């Protein structure tokens, strides 16, 4: 039976009054990708406190510090090997089985780079930690040489299922980091998006499927996917439907005065509940607004009312 790990990229913004963020997060999800390690290598004492804060069956994945991938780029320097050893130590302290490596866009899938990775990792003891490799920004499909190198090193090909990417080869682990189809990670997946992601994640004979959400509202979206996996249905996003749902969303942080295009740009990516069973992006309703400048949210509502009755 396939084991599903559903979570997000970090716990720092998961706020519950009276509880530490990681403790509260671990009660909601069974998995987290430690994002901060990409930027800074933490003290081992702090890492051990993370592990002791959660239940034994909670799982971590660790992002490799960018010194290895972006600075040294797998060159066999003492500093590069030291970075990797530190990351392996962190993985073992967290009982994390996956170390995620993200290469920069300048590191393309060439034979020379494949040979560089093969030589670097072949002389390293990973201590049963699996590498999940994300080739960020590659313009071409992975070369056969790189695929063979990754398979020989027992790596997992990390991809973004929300961008219709697929792993270059079969593996016992599916590892996906979700950022969506908007600029950067400014996107909220519809129910249909999550169904497609689930269908792709479930394709193949995987022992483990790890899905790490990185959308702006990653915790809410991960929770929606978790609910869908458990019940086959999606929860509502807001407390109401239709125009009232749009009003809820706009009240969060919409700025006025704004014209229609500005509202679509800054608010249109958010989900609203069209009905109890149907979610759409706010742009679906905002596009119906006449092109003009709105000085207050009430003017948006009044304009939609007049459009509906026209």
ZALORO-861145 format. One line per 2 residues: number of its first residue (from 1); their letters; for each residue x, y negated, z of N, C-alpha, C. Coordinates in Angstrom, 3 decimals, m for minus. Atoms other than C-alpha are relative to their C-alpha. Layout:
REM residues N
NUM	a	X Y Z X Y Z X Y Z | ...
END
This chain:
REM residues 310
1	xx	0.833 1.197 0.000 0.000 0.000 0.000 0.875 m1.257 0.000 | m0.783 1.235 0.117 1.317 m3.434 m0.976 m0.191 m0.892 1.217
3	xx	0.028 0.920 m1.124 2.199 m5.763 1.872 0.037 m1.430 m0.539 | 0.072 1.387 0.441 1.197 m9.403 1.305 0.513 m0.926 1.095
5	xx	m0.521 1.041 m0.882 3.182 m12.207 2.910 m0.456 m1.337 m0.573 | 0.583 1.253 0.480 1.294 m15.494 2.607 0.356 m1.112 0.983
7	xx	m0.395 1.101 m0.877 2.658 m18.761 3.936 0.414 m1.215 m0.797 | m0.368 1.281 0.610 4.273 m22.090 3.133 1.485 m0.269 0.209
9	xx	m1.401 0.386 m0.103 7.595 m23.854 2.856 0.267 m0.837 1.232 | m0.279 0.701 m1.250 8.212 m24.752 6.478 m1.229 m0.171 0.866
11	xx	1.083 0.127 m0.981 6.121 m25.401 9.578 m0.045 m1.376 0.666 | m0.141 1.276 m0.723 7.114 m28.938 10.612 m1.265 m0.844 m0.022
13	xx	1.200 0.841 0.123 3.881 m30.540 9.384 m1.267 0.720 0.439 | 1.162 m0.743 m0.496 1.605 m27.874 10.856 m0.232 m0.421 1.450
15	xx	0.186 0.620 m1.318 0.263 m29.832 13.805 m1.291 0.479 0.664 | 1.132 m0.372 m0.847 m2.011 m28.425 16.523 0.259 m0.598 1.378
17	xx	m0.222 0.648 m1.301 m2.433 m30.494 19.714 0.328 1.009 1.103 | m0.365 m0.837 m1.134 m0.679 m28.936 22.681 0.808 1.236 m0.344
19	xx	m0.776 m1.176 0.402 1.242 m26.325 20.649 1.199 m0.412 m0.841 | m1.156 0.203 0.865 4.696 m26.201 19.104 m0.373 0.409 m1.404
21	xx	0.416 m0.205 1.393 4.424 m26.304 15.323 0.200 1.438 m0.470 | m0.264 m1.361 0.471 6.062 m22.921 14.651 m0.918 1.002 0.674
23	xx	0.886 m0.913 m0.722 4.011 m21.171 17.332 m1.408 m0.069 m0.581 | 1.341 0.168 0.572 0.771 m22.625 15.969 m0.058 0.557 m1.414
25	xx	m0.054 m0.486 1.386 1.804 m21.871 12.396 m0.047 1.529 m0.048 | m0.096 m1.467 0.023 2.614 m18.238 13.200 m1.305 0.684 0.384
27	xx	1.316 m0.553 m0.320 m0.913 m17.743 14.527 m0.931 m0.055 m1.214 | 0.824 0.159 1.198 m2.318 m18.822 11.154 0.515 0.819 m1.173
29	xx	m0.606 m0.695 1.138 0.131 m17.090 8.786 0.991 1.050 0.497 | m0.928 m1.068 m0.375 2.364 m14.024 8.768 1.381 m0.177 m0.607
31	xx	m1.231 0.169 0.762 5.210 m15.531 6.747 0.315 m1.480 m0.162 | m0.414 1.372 0.293 7.233 m18.723 6.313 1.330 0.034 m0.740
33	xx	m1.283 0.202 0.663 10.000 m19.848 4.024 0.697 m1.157 0.704 | m0.729 1.045 m0.714 12.584 m21.778 6.023 0.633 m0.924 m1.035
35	xx	m0.408 0.936 1.044 13.068 m24.819 3.818 1.183 m0.866 0.416 | m1.008 0.952 m0.480 15.360 m26.931 6.001 1.425 0.490 m0.199
37	xx	m1.348 m0.553 0.151 18.331 m24.565 5.595 0.620 m0.336 m1.356 | m0.523 0.412 1.299 18.654 m25.707 1.974 0.815 m1.286 0.146
39	xx	m0.627 1.311 m0.168 19.702 m29.155 3.219 1.063 m0.025 1.094 | m0.934 0.018 m1.131 21.509 m28.394 6.470 0.017 1.367 0.668
41	xx	m0.115 m1.287 m0.683 22.813 m25.270 8.187 m0.239 m0.222 1.494 | 0.345 0.250 m1.407 21.200 m25.142 11.650 0.908 0.748 0.966
43	xx	m0.725 m0.702 m1.051 22.833 m24.141 14.905 m0.641 1.371 0.234 | 0.495 m1.362 m0.174 22.515 m20.413 15.584 m0.929 0.101 1.205
45	xx	0.866 m0.010 m1.181 20.984 m21.095 18.997 m1.413 m0.438 m0.370 | 1.304 0.468 0.448 18.160 m22.998 17.307 m0.703 1.078 m0.824
47	xx	0.554 m1.073 0.837 17.655 m20.196 14.783 m0.568 1.119 0.879 | 0.458 m1.064 m0.897 17.373 m17.635 17.571 m1.263 m0.421 0.750
49	xx	1.213 0.469 m0.680 14.766 m19.813 19.289 m1.211 0.107 m0.928 | 1.101 m0.190 0.960 12.664 m19.677 16.107 m0.507 1.440 0.063
51	xx	0.383 m1.415 0.005 12.717 m15.906 16.148 m0.733 0.377 1.281 | 0.613 m0.352 m1.279 11.821 m15.692 19.821 m1.352 m0.678 0.212
53	xx	1.260 0.730 m0.150 8.882 m18.080 19.318 m1.180 0.700 m0.644 | 1.075 m0.629 0.777 6.903 m15.738 17.078 m0.072 1.490 0.313
55	xx	0.195 m1.430 m0.254 5.572 m12.197 17.170 0.986 0.833 m0.827 | m0.967 m0.843 0.713 7.780 m9.275 16.029 m0.359 0.251 m1.463
57	xx	0.384 m0.294 1.384 5.746 m8.743 12.845 m0.071 m1.240 m0.886 | m0.062 1.210 0.811 6.052 m12.365 11.699 1.291 0.020 m0.808
59	xx	m1.164 m0.100 0.883 8.430 m12.673 8.739 0.479 m1.353 m0.498 | m0.657 1.176 0.553 10.882 m15.331 7.673 0.676 0.356 m1.317
61	xx	m0.945 m0.024 1.115 12.561 m15.922 4.343 0.835 m1.260 0.152 | m0.921 1.112 m0.228 15.552 m18.268 4.265 0.481 m0.559 m1.329
63	xx	m0.563 0.657 1.184 16.557 m20.801 1.633 1.488 m0.212 0.212 | m1.451 0.141 m0.102 20.285 m20.736 0.970 0.399 m1.461 m0.087
65	xx	m0.487 1.369 0.018 22.145 m23.949 1.666 0.525 m0.364 m1.392 | m0.325 0.437 1.355 22.681 m25.979 m1.507 1.505 m0.134 m0.258
67	xx	m1.449 0.058 0.207 26.456 m26.107 m0.921 0.464 1.143 m0.902 | m0.389 m1.149 0.807 26.689 m22.642 m2.470 m0.449 m0.149 m1.443
69	xx	0.574 0.019 1.334 24.406 m23.197 m5.455 0.256 m1.295 m0.773 | m0.104 1.286 0.687 24.785 m26.908 m6.215 1.405 m0.615 0.056
71	xx	m1.341 0.562 m0.128 28.264 m27.797 m4.971 1.062 0.950 m0.538 | m1.027 m0.956 0.416 30.388 m24.669 m5.395 m0.425 0.823 m1.217
73	xx	0.545 m0.703 1.175 28.105 m23.000 m7.997 0.638 1.375 m0.209 | m0.461 m1.391 m0.001 29.273 m19.483 m7.109 1.490 0.154 m0.327
75	xx	m1.448 m0.117 0.146 32.943 m20.308 m7.541 0.554 0.696 1.246 | m0.502 m0.801 m1.143 34.975 m17.917 m5.329 0.923 m0.795 0.921
77	xx	m0.780 0.801 m0.937 36.134 m20.573 m2.884 m0.279 0.470 1.423 | 0.193 m0.388 m1.402 36.572 m20.020 0.834 m1.230 m0.681 0.581
79	xx	1.169 0.727 m0.496 33.933 m22.677 1.484 m1.305 0.646 m0.468 | 1.206 m0.646 0.530 31.408 m20.915 m0.758 m0.290 1.293 0.748
81	xx	0.188 m1.257 m0.737 31.952 m17.576 0.967 m0.408 m0.268 1.446 | 0.365 0.345 m1.368 31.715 m19.250 4.365 m1.469 m0.408 0.083
83	xx	1.416 0.383 0.049 28.374 m20.795 3.392 m0.880 1.230 m0.075 | 0.804 m1.212 0.138 27.042 m17.414 2.315 0.014 0.820 1.286
85	xx	m0.073 m0.753 m1.263 28.269 m15.731 5.504 m0.897 m0.640 1.057 | 0.874 0.693 m0.958 26.504 m18.376 7.573 m1.466 0.286 m0.290
87	xx	1.385 m0.249 0.369 23.289 m17.835 5.653 m0.404 1.439 0.314 | 0.283 m1.403 m0.338 23.498 m14.060 6.087 m0.178 0.154 1.507
89	xx	0.126 m0.035 m1.461 24.007 m14.569 9.829 m1.355 m0.541 0.430 | 1.313 0.567 m0.306 20.897 m16.748 9.932 m1.099 0.995 m0.346
91	xx	0.990 m1.005 0.399 18.913 m14.119 8.022 m0.076 1.127 1.020 | m0.012 m1.112 m0.955 19.988 m11.383 10.432 m0.583 m0.438 1.342
93	xx	0.539 0.497 m1.264 19.146 m13.561 13.451 m1.522 m0.126 m0.058 | 1.440 0.144 0.178 15.660 m14.165 12.042 m0.674 1.310 m0.416
95	xx	0.492 m1.261 0.547 15.311 m10.562 10.844 m0.687 m0.241 m1.340 | 0.512 0.338 1.329 14.684 m12.073 7.416 0.655 0.899 m1.039
97	xx	m0.538 m0.918 1.010 15.075 m9.634 4.540 0.303 m0.687 m1.321 | m0.180 0.701 1.275 15.112 m12.291 1.780 0.738 m1.320 0.201
99	xx	m0.720 1.271 0.065 17.603 m15.084 1.100 m0.271 m0.596 m1.374 | 0.368 0.637 1.262 16.292 m17.453 m1.566 1.119 m0.924 m0.474
101	xx	m1.012 0.861 0.608 18.821 m19.075 m3.907 m0.627 m0.739 m1.173 | 0.509 0.829 1.093 17.815 m21.957 m6.172 1.171 m0.679 m0.691
103	xx	m1.081 0.636 0.743 20.250 m22.976 m8.882 m0.469 m1.352 m0.550 | 0.382 1.292 0.577 20.325 m26.553 m10.231 m0.277 0.147 m1.494
105	xx	0.296 m0.070 1.439 19.028 m27.291 m13.764 1.239 0.061 m0.878 | m1.237 m0.014 0.789 22.629 m27.730 m14.942 0.633 1.385 m0.068
107	xx	m0.555 m1.359 m0.035 23.376 m24.080 m14.116 m0.887 0.885 m0.871 | 0.827 m0.725 0.955 22.026 m22.336 m17.207 0.328 1.495 m0.008
109	xx	m0.103 m1.469 m0.010 21.550 m18.623 m17.832 0.961 0.505 m1.065 | m1.012 m0.403 0.975 24.772 m18.137 m19.789 0.724 1.260 0.466
111	xx	m0.783 m1.190 m0.351 26.985 m15.058 m19.893 1.087 m0.368 1.011 | m1.061 0.419 m0.923 29.752 m16.999 m18.147 m0.535 m0.147 1.421
113	xx	0.580 0.167 m1.333 27.460 m17.892 m15.249 m0.469 1.333 0.577 | 0.377 m1.342 m0.461 26.144 m14.335 m15.074 1.223 0.732 0.542
115	xx	m1.252 m0.637 m0.454 29.730 m13.074 m14.790 0.482 m0.630 1.305 | m0.408 0.702 m1.217 30.429 m15.707 m12.158 m0.772 0.531 1.204
117	xx	0.821 m0.524 m1.088 27.518 m14.501 m10.013 0.351 1.446 0.317 | m0.341 m1.414 m0.225 28.430 m10.853 m10.502 1.283 0.103 0.813
119	xx	m1.281 m0.059 m0.712 32.001 m11.447 m9.358 m0.139 m0.502 1.434 | 0.142 0.582 m1.335 30.934 m13.589 m6.410 m0.693 0.961 0.947
121	xx	0.778 m0.841 m0.914 28.315 m11.238 m4.963 0.535 1.420 0.106 | m0.552 m1.357 m0.059 30.137 m8.018 m5.802 1.058 0.129 1.089
123	xx	m1.051 m0.040 m1.029 32.835 m8.975 m3.305 m0.528 m0.450 1.355 | 0.619 0.476 m1.245 30.360 m9.852 m0.535 m0.920 1.067 0.577
125	xx	0.913 m0.909 m0.687 28.563 m7.707 2.027 m1.237 m0.779 0.418 | 1.237 0.715 m0.300 24.970 m8.947 2.083 m0.738 0.590 1.200
127	xx	0.576 m0.610 m1.209 24.150 m6.649 5.017 m1.505 0.257 m0.149 | 1.383 m0.408 0.320 20.884 m5.404 3.428 m0.938 m1.170 m0.270
129	xx	0.817 1.166 0.349 19.631 m8.957 2.766 m0.134 m0.051 m1.521 | 0.250 0.076 1.445 18.026 m9.279 m0.676 0.049 m1.452 m0.457
131	xx	m0.027 1.322 0.610 18.720 m12.276 m2.881 m1.222 m0.166 m0.899 | 1.074 0.385 0.922 15.662 m13.908 m4.498 0.522 m1.206 m0.772
133	xx	m0.660 1.032 0.801 17.127 m15.948 m7.346 m1.005 m0.776 m0.835 | 0.846 0.899 0.787 15.282 m18.945 m8.794 0.895 m0.844 m0.891
135	xx	m0.772 0.787 0.965 16.840 m20.362 m11.951 m0.812 m1.247 m0.331 | 0.795 1.213 0.125 15.431 m23.886 m11.671 0.372 m0.765 m1.273
137	xx	m0.205 0.859 1.151 15.006 m25.817 m14.896 0.627 0.641 m1.210 | m0.557 m0.651 1.191 16.248 m23.192 m17.350 m0.946 m0.195 m1.173
139	xx	0.822 0.295 1.171 15.021 m24.068 m20.825 m0.285 1.245 m0.835 | 0.161 m1.220 0.777 15.356 m20.568 m22.262 m0.291 1.166 0.943
141	xx	0.180 m1.197 m0.828 14.283 m17.113 m21.019 1.347 0.513 0.492 | m1.249 m0.538 m0.530 16.873 m15.352 m18.899 0.651 0.914 m1.027
143	xx	m0.722 m0.840 0.958 19.546 m13.711 m21.032 0.046 1.443 0.490 | m0.081 m1.419 m0.358 19.856 m9.940 m21.104 1.188 0.256 0.926
145	xx	m1.178 m0.153 m0.862 23.288 m10.303 m19.491 m0.322 m0.393 1.433 | 0.357 0.446 m1.352 21.905 m12.257 m16.545 m1.001 0.959 0.632
147	xx	0.985 m0.956 m0.531 18.954 m9.886 m16.155 0.700 1.264 0.490 | m0.723 m1.207 m0.395 21.305 m6.909 m16.065 0.819 m0.251 1.264
149	xx	m0.768 0.360 m1.201 23.507 m8.697 m13.507 m0.899 m0.034 1.232 | 0.936 0.096 m1.117 20.513 m9.469 m11.292 m0.489 1.377 0.429
151	xx	0.462 m1.352 m0.329 19.277 m5.889 m11.494 1.105 0.804 0.675 | m1.124 m0.740 m0.586 22.723 m4.461 m10.750 0.268 m0.433 1.437
153	xx	m0.217 0.533 m1.349 22.941 m6.712 m7.673 m1.250 0.117 0.871 | 1.253 m0.234 m0.728 19.414 m5.685 m6.602 m0.687 m1.302 0.387
155	xx	0.638 1.287 m0.255 18.186 m9.276 m6.835 m1.471 0.036 m0.394 | 1.394 0.223 0.362 14.571 m10.386 m7.020 m0.060 m1.268 m0.835
157	xx	0.157 1.199 0.817 13.596 m12.832 m9.758 m1.133 m0.840 0.569 | 0.991 0.897 m0.597 11.815 m15.709 m7.997 m0.598 m0.897 m1.083
159	xx	0.688 0.789 1.029 9.197 m17.442 m10.161 m1.161 m0.785 0.629 | 1.153 0.788 m0.443 6.267 m19.888 m9.906 m1.230 0.480 m0.756
161	xx	1.192 m0.552 0.639 3.013 m18.063 m10.644 m1.018 m1.074 m0.347 | 0.956 1.071 0.302 1.094 m21.353 m10.624 0.339 m0.693 m1.314
163	xx	m0.412 0.573 1.277 3.048 m22.379 m13.753 0.054 1.065 m1.093 | 0.107 m1.092 0.977 2.273 m19.136 m15.598 1.325 0.708 m0.248
165	xx	m1.266 m0.711 0.153 5.810 m17.835 m15.071 m0.178 1.464 0.397 | 0.020 m1.424 m0.334 6.446 m14.101 m14.906 1.421 0.465 0.243
167	xx	m1.352 m0.506 m0.240 9.407 m12.160 m13.519 0.569 0.662 m1.249 | m0.651 m0.520 1.205 11.931 m11.095 m16.142 0.106 1.522 0.009
169	xx	m0.088 m1.458 m0.094 11.905 m7.499 m14.877 m0.787 0.467 1.215 | 0.756 m0.580 m1.101 10.044 m5.179 m12.544 0.871 0.110 1.245
171	xx	m0.703 m0.111 m1.271 11.001 m5.177 m8.884 m0.979 0.484 1.058 | 0.873 m0.431 m1.087 9.676 m3.732 m5.649 m0.535 m1.196 0.785
173	xx	0.444 1.228 m0.673 9.288 m7.345 m4.422 m0.418 m1.031 m1.032 | 0.426 1.178 0.752 7.263 m10.126 m6.002 0.188 m1.206 0.911
175	xx	m0.247 1.183 m0.810 8.507 m13.478 m4.718 m0.324 m1.230 m0.831 | 0.423 1.173 0.757 6.778 m16.659 m5.844 m0.081 m1.229 0.891
177	xx	0.101 1.302 m0.647 7.146 m20.295 m4.811 m0.917 m0.858 m0.865 | 1.047 0.666 0.758 4.088 m22.305 m5.855 0.081 m1.520 0.142
179	xx	m0.055 1.456 0.014 4.355 m25.973 m6.862 m1.111 m0.626 m0.836 | 1.135 0.503 0.755 1.474 m26.336 m9.326 0.373 m0.686 m1.292
181	xx	m0.171 0.554 1.340 0.995 m28.047 m12.643 0.031 m1.527 m0.027 | m0.056 1.455 m0.044 1.081 m31.652 m11.468 1.433 m0.489 0.088
183	xx	m1.354 0.533 m0.184 4.068 m34.000 m11.116 0.523 0.383 1.379 | m0.593 m0.492 m1.248 6.428 m32.645 m8.457 m0.916 1.100 0.578
185	xx	0.919 m0.992 m0.588 4.097 m30.746 m6.090 m1.370 m0.619 0.276 | 1.276 0.699 m0.228 1.149 m33.162 m6.287 m1.093 0.713 m0.786
187	xx	1.026 m0.823 0.652 m1.526 m30.645 m7.095 m0.737 0.782 1.076 | 0.758 m0.884 m0.877 m4.280 m28.714 m5.386 m0.666 1.049 m0.884
189	xx	0.504 m1.041 0.896 m5.140 m25.352 m6.959 m1.494 0.238 0.172 | 1.417 m0.338 m0.039 m8.740 m24.611 m7.860 m0.155 1.467 0.405
191	xx	0.260 m1.414 m0.282 m10.389 m21.320 m6.932 0.487 0.853 m1.163 | m0.406 m0.753 1.189 m9.756 m20.199 m10.504 1.519 0.119 m0.091
193	xx	m1.463 m0.054 m0.035 m6.052 m21.090 m10.173 0.478 1.100 0.942 | m0.425 m0.983 m0.999 m5.746 m18.953 m7.048 m0.353 1.423 m0.416
195	xx	0.362 m1.332 0.516 m7.573 m16.038 m8.665 1.030 0.449 m1.031 | m1.015 m0.349 1.002 m5.108 m16.153 m11.582 1.328 0.334 0.675
197	xx	m1.240 m0.270 m0.733 m2.173 m16.338 m9.169 m0.063 1.383 0.646 | 0.150 m1.296 m0.663 m3.513 m13.352 m7.247 0.063 1.143 m1.001
199	xx	0.002 m1.044 1.024 m4.074 m11.365 m10.436 1.420 0.284 m0.481 | m1.380 m0.171 0.440 m0.496 m11.978 m11.560 0.872 0.599 1.103
201	xx	m0.778 m0.524 m1.122 0.922 m11.289 m8.095 m0.253 1.482 0.209 | 0.393 m1.384 m0.241 m0.949 m8.000 m7.930 0.401 0.938 m1.131
203	xx	m0.369 m0.824 1.156 0.258 m6.831 m11.337 1.348 0.665 0.240 | m1.253 m0.711 m0.210 2.929 m4.172 m11.074 m0.023 0.792 1.292
205	xx	m0.085 m0.889 m1.160 4.010 m1.689 m8.451 0.939 m0.613 1.036 | m0.819 0.701 m0.987 5.240 m3.961 m5.651 m0.257 0.547 1.397
207	xx	0.147 m0.340 m1.410 5.898 m2.909 m2.084 m0.341 m1.245 0.811 | 0.223 1.258 m0.706 5.868 m6.557 m1.009 m0.300 m1.112 m0.996
209	xx	0.295 1.214 0.752 4.253 m9.679 m2.463 0.117 m1.165 0.969 | m0.213 1.178 m0.844 5.551 m12.901 m0.886 m0.365 m1.243 m0.794
211	xx	0.474 1.196 0.685 3.762 m16.115 m1.841 0.197 m1.190 0.928 | m0.331 1.171 m0.810 5.135 m19.406 m0.533 m0.598 m1.244 m0.654
213	xx	0.684 1.170 0.527 2.910 m22.463 m1.027 0.809 m1.268 0.264 | m0.737 1.258 m0.125 4.546 m25.844 m1.677 m0.790 m1.184 m0.544
215	xx	0.834 1.122 0.409 1.635 m27.972 m2.897 m0.053 m1.033 1.133 | 0.111 1.054 m1.004 1.004 m31.261 m1.076 m0.787 0.493 1.214
217	xx	0.831 m0.531 m1.086 m1.695 m29.504 0.979 0.244 1.504 0.157 | m0.406 m1.396 0.042 0.233 m26.267 1.259 m0.668 0.857 1.074
219	xx	0.600 m0.805 m1.063 m1.242 m25.139 4.580 m1.465 0.325 m0.309 | 1.409 m0.230 0.338 m4.846 m25.587 3.479 m0.129 0.974 m1.174
221	xx	0.088 m0.858 1.178 m4.193 m23.924 0.136 0.428 1.429 0.312 | m0.409 m1.344 m0.419 m2.330 m20.995 1.709 m1.114 0.671 0.791
223	xx	1.112 m0.540 m0.786 m5.239 m20.563 4.126 m1.154 0.417 m0.908 | 1.049 m0.364 0.951 m7.706 m20.562 1.224 0.332 1.323 m0.694
225	xx	m0.406 m1.244 0.668 m5.711 m17.856 m0.541 m0.076 1.186 0.958 | 0.070 m1.063 m1.006 m5.441 m15.840 2.653 m1.444 0.435 0.219
227	xx	1.419 m0.316 m0.158 m9.238 m16.053 3.097 m0.520 0.785 m1.195 | 0.426 m0.715 1.208 m9.770 m14.963 m0.497 0.503 1.439 0.000
229	xx	m0.554 m1.361 m0.054 m7.456 m11.973 m0.040 m0.776 0.857 0.993 | 0.680 m0.757 m1.054 m9.391 m10.971 3.083 m1.475 0.247 m0.305
231	xx	1.465 m0.072 0.147 m12.985 m11.645 2.014 m0.489 0.050 m1.443 | 0.437 0.071 1.390 m13.042 m12.042 m1.761 m0.726 m1.287 m0.329
233	xx	0.683 1.272 0.212 m14.527 m15.536 m1.347 0.893 m1.146 0.465 | m0.755 1.188 m0.386 m13.201 m19.065 m1.011 m0.816 m0.878 0.939
235	xx	0.716 0.908 m0.911 m14.101 m21.427 1.842 m0.191 m1.367 m0.644 | 0.170 1.373 0.461 m15.359 m24.949 1.283 1.197 m0.841 0.415
237	xx	m1.095 0.921 m0.276 m12.793 m27.743 1.183 m0.422 m1.100 0.970 | 0.520 1.098 m0.812 m14.963 m30.424 2.780 m1.245 0.465 0.755
239	xx	1.187 m0.350 m0.779 m18.035 m30.526 5.014 m1.294 m0.192 m0.790 | 1.195 0.290 0.792 m20.405 m31.509 2.195 0.260 0.358 m1.462
241	xx	m0.132 m0.331 1.413 m20.972 m31.126 m1.534 m0.291 m1.222 m0.867 | 0.299 1.032 0.970 m21.175 m33.278 m4.645 0.617 m1.338 0.334
243	xx	m0.484 1.352 m0.213 m20.864 m37.009 m4.239 0.459 m0.226 1.439 | m0.398 0.134 m1.413 m20.679 m36.735 m0.443 1.367 0.618 0.241
245	xx	m1.311 m0.616 m0.115 m17.692 m34.411 m0.790 1.084 m0.916 m0.552 | m0.945 0.973 0.562 m15.957 m36.936 m3.049 0.234 m1.143 0.981
247	xx	m0.114 1.089 m0.962 m16.662 m39.644 m0.469 0.926 0.388 1.152 | m0.887 m0.498 m1.065 m14.979 m37.539 2.243 1.461 m0.085 m0.412
249	xx	m1.379 m0.041 0.498 m11.879 m37.155 0.115 0.549 m1.408 m0.201 | m0.463 1.367 0.228 m11.669 m40.810 m0.867 0.257 m0.730 1.310
251	xx	m0.153 0.678 m1.294 m12.031 m41.911 2.763 1.328 0.323 0.674 | m1.274 m0.392 m0.621 m8.771 m40.142 3.614 1.069 m1.079 m0.191
253	xx	m1.099 0.947 0.230 m6.399 m42.591 1.949 m0.132 m0.819 m1.271 | 0.172 0.797 1.218 m7.902 m44.256 m1.127 0.199 m1.478 0.303
255	xx	m0.295 1.424 m0.202 m6.680 m47.847 m1.506 m0.826 m0.835 m0.976 | 0.799 0.925 0.807 m8.767 m50.723 m2.782 0.572 m1.405 0.144
257	xx	0.692 m0.279 1.267 m8.975 m52.656 m4.977 0.769 0.990 m0.876 | m0.557 m0.952 0.959 m8.415 m49.918 m7.587 m0.941 0.096 m1.187
259	xx	0.856 m0.255 1.151 m9.639 m49.391 m11.100 m0.174 1.507 m0.189 | 0.310 m1.420 0.191 m10.907 m46.091 m12.462 1.262 0.822 m0.225
261	xx	m1.203 m0.768 0.318 m7.553 m44.968 m13.863 0.898 0.158 1.214 | m0.817 m0.094 m1.223 m5.771 m45.731 m10.594 m0.602 1.016 0.971
263	xx	0.648 m0.988 m0.874 m8.341 m43.707 m8.651 0.230 1.412 m0.506 | m0.235 m1.329 0.578 m7.949 m40.783 m11.038 1.443 0.429 0.252
265	xx	m1.415 m0.309 m0.175 m4.154 m40.986 m10.791 0.321 0.403 1.432 | m0.385 m0.208 m1.400 m3.950 m41.132 m6.984 m0.927 0.940 0.775
267	xx	0.964 m0.828 m0.717 m7.076 m39.202 m5.971 m0.509 1.191 m0.815 | 0.607 m0.999 0.870 m8.001 m37.067 m8.959 0.514 1.412 0.163
269	xx	m0.591 m1.331 m0.164 m5.681 m34.151 m8.079 m0.628 0.779 1.154 | 0.575 m0.644 m1.175 m7.575 m33.425 m4.844 m1.246 0.808 m0.369
271	xx	1.196 m0.808 0.224 m10.286 m30.790 m4.655 m1.180 m0.557 0.783 | 1.251 0.289 m0.692 m13.887 m31.501 m3.785 m0.937 1.182 m0.209
273	xx	1.000 m1.066 0.137 m16.860 m29.170 m3.322 m1.149 m0.508 m0.866 | 1.117 0.385 0.869 m19.166 m29.622 m6.295 m1.288 0.629 0.523
275	xx	1.058 m0.722 m0.707 m21.419 m26.981 m4.711 0.677 0.824 1.077 | m0.602 m0.842 m1.044 m20.896 m24.558 m1.843 0.931 1.049 m0.591
277	xx	m0.776 m1.067 0.625 m19.444 m22.050 m4.306 0.909 m0.474 m1.125 | m0.773 0.502 1.134 m17.687 m24.345 m6.778 0.855 m1.191 0.409
279	xx	m0.939 1.070 m0.258 m14.563 m26.456 m6.270 0.470 m0.590 m1.337 | m0.555 0.668 1.175 m13.391 m29.033 m8.832 0.940 m1.097 0.479
281	xx	m0.848 1.135 m0.346 m10.748 m31.730 m8.904 m0.847 m1.269 0.026 | 0.757 1.244 m0.149 m11.973 m35.159 m7.864 m0.090 m0.765 m1.316
283	xx	0.024 0.674 1.299 m11.117 m36.397 m11.362 m1.255 0.341 m0.788 | 1.233 m0.416 0.686 m14.193 m34.483 m12.582 m1.101 m1.035 0.189
285	xx	1.017 1.003 m0.266 m16.425 m37.073 m10.929 0.513 m1.414 m0.248 | m0.548 1.344 0.168 m14.094 m40.071 m11.049 0.021 m0.421 m1.472
287	xx	0.004 0.317 1.422 m13.951 m39.845 m14.848 m1.343 m0.575 m0.469 | 1.324 0.497 0.365 m17.666 m40.704 m14.901 m0.193 m1.470 0.372
289	xx	0.096 1.408 m0.392 m16.990 m44.127 m13.395 0.190 m0.920 m1.204 | m0.285 1.016 1.009 m17.253 m47.145 m15.680 1.387 m0.597 0.244
291	xx	m1.328 0.592 m0.130 m13.867 m48.746 m16.381 m0.118 m1.425 0.533 | 0.014 1.310 m0.653 m13.630 m51.658 m13.931 0.804 0.112 1.287
293	xx	m0.704 m0.008 m1.284 m11.948 m52.638 m10.681 m1.019 0.089 1.129 | 0.896 m0.223 m1.142 m13.571 m51.417 m7.460 0.685 m0.537 1.250
295	xx	m0.598 0.645 m1.180 m12.997 m53.461 m4.306 m0.256 0.764 1.287 | 0.338 m0.750 m1.208 m14.501 m50.962 m1.855 m0.548 1.364 m0.404
297	xx	0.480 m1.348 0.282 m15.405 m47.298 m1.648 m1.509 0.019 m0.258 | 1.446 0.051 0.222 m19.091 m48.232 m1.477 m0.351 m0.340 m1.446
299	xx	0.240 0.333 1.402 m18.831 m49.700 m4.966 0.168 1.230 m0.891 | m0.176 m1.254 0.743 m17.576 m46.332 m6.230 m1.265 0.838 0.125
301	xx	1.207 m0.790 m0.239 m20.552 m44.578 m4.663 m1.191 m0.591 m0.761 | 1.113 0.651 0.691 m23.020 m47.128 m6.024 0.094 0.181 m1.512
303	xx	m0.192 m0.158 1.436 m21.514 m46.867 m9.482 m0.333 1.418 m0.443 | 0.332 m1.386 0.322 m21.780 m43.070 m9.445 m1.509 0.232 0.097
305	xx	1.459 m0.114 m0.141 m25.372 m43.361 m8.255 m0.708 m0.528 m1.256 | 0.634 0.595 1.163 m26.244 m45.649 m11.136 0.279 0.811 m1.255
307	xx	m0.326 m0.858 1.140 m24.461 m43.373 m13.602 m0.885 1.231 m0.025 | 0.807 m1.218 m0.107 m26.413 m40.390 m12.314 m1.456 m0.238 m0.378
309	xx	1.413 0.274 0.268 m29.776 m42.103 m12.655 m0.235 m0.636 m1.366 | 0.137 0.674 1.308 m29.039 m43.784 m15.974 m0.539 0.958 m1.061
END
